[in-house]
């Protein structure tokens, strides 16, 4: 189901975007935008200013959740990087 939020741009579940992380949430999730639509990037330790390929997993009226796509490396526990190949 597509949602629009005063921007004319729609966000749909399953859509993949190249998204710049503008901020970090209280739980460490990355926060990006599609127009004015806020997208929280879950389960990811992202860096502000970097661009990541993300897939939208859940859409609400004014925000959405997404997860990283194609990540072969992931932060764990103490901030160590692990390679998943």
WOHU-V856248 format. One record per residue. N is the residue number from 0. RES is the residue in one small letter. SS is DSSP state (h for helix, s for strand, l for the rest). OMEGA is omega in degrees with one decimal (NA if undefined). NEAR is the number of other C-alpha atoms within 8 Angstrom. Layout:
# WOHU-V856248
n = (N/N)
res = (RES/RES)
ss = (SS/SS)
omega = (OMEGA/OMEGA)
near = (NEAR/NEAR)
This chain:
# WOHU-V856248
n = (0/1/2/3/4/5/6/7/8/9/10/11/12/13/14/15/16/17/18/19/20/21/22/23/24/25/26/27/28/29/30/31/32/33/34/35/36/37/38/39/40/41/42/43/44/45/46/47/48/49/50/51/52/53/54/55/56/57/58/59/60/61/62/63/64/65/66/67/68/69/70/71/72/73/74/75/76/77/78/79/80/81/82/83/84)
res = (x/x/x/x/x/x/x/x/x/x/x/x/x/x/x/x/x/x/x/x/x/x/x/x/x/x/x/x/x/x/x/x/x/x/x/x/x/x/x/x/x/x/x/x/x/x/x/x/x/x/x/x/x/x/x/x/x/x/x/x/x/x/x/x/x/x/x/x/x/x/x/x/x/x/x/x/x/x/x/x/x/x/x/x/x)
ss = (l/l/s/s/l/l/l/l/l/s/s/l/l/l/l/s/s/s/s/s/l/l/s/s/l/l/l/l/l/s/s/s/s/s/l/l/s/s/s/s/s/s/l/l/l/l/l/l/l/l/s/s/s/s/s/s/s/s/s/l/l/l/s/s/s/s/s/s/l/l/l/l/s/s/s/s/l/l/l/s/s/s/s/l/l)
omega = (-179.2/176.6/174.6/-178.8/175.6/-179.0/-174.4/178.4/179.7/176.9/-178.2/174.6/178.3/-179.8/178.8/179.6/164.4/-170.5/175.2/178.0/-177.9/-176.0/175.6/177.4/-179.1/-179.4/177.1/179.4/175.5/178.3/178.2/-177.9/166.7/-169.9/176.0/-177.8/-177.5/178.6/176.4/-179.5/-174.7/172.8/-177.7/170.8/-175.6/178.4/178.4/179.3/178.6/178.3/-178.7/173.0/-177.3/176.6/-179.7/-177.1/-179.5/-178.0/174.4/-174.9/-175.6/179.0/179.5/172.7/178.4/176.3/178.3/177.2/173.7/179.9/177.0/178.0/-175.9/175.9/176.0/172.7/-172.9/-179.4/177.8/178.0/174.8/176.1/176.3/-178.8/NA)
near = (5/8/11/12/11/5/8/6/8/8/12/10/11/7/8/8/7/8/11/11/16/10/8/11/9/5/4/8/14/17/13/13/12/10/6/8/13/11/12/13/14/10/7/12/9/9/7/10/7/8/8/10/11/13/13/15/10/8/14/7/7/9/10/13/12/13/12/13/8/5/6/7/8/11/10/8/5/4/6/7/8/8/7/6/3)
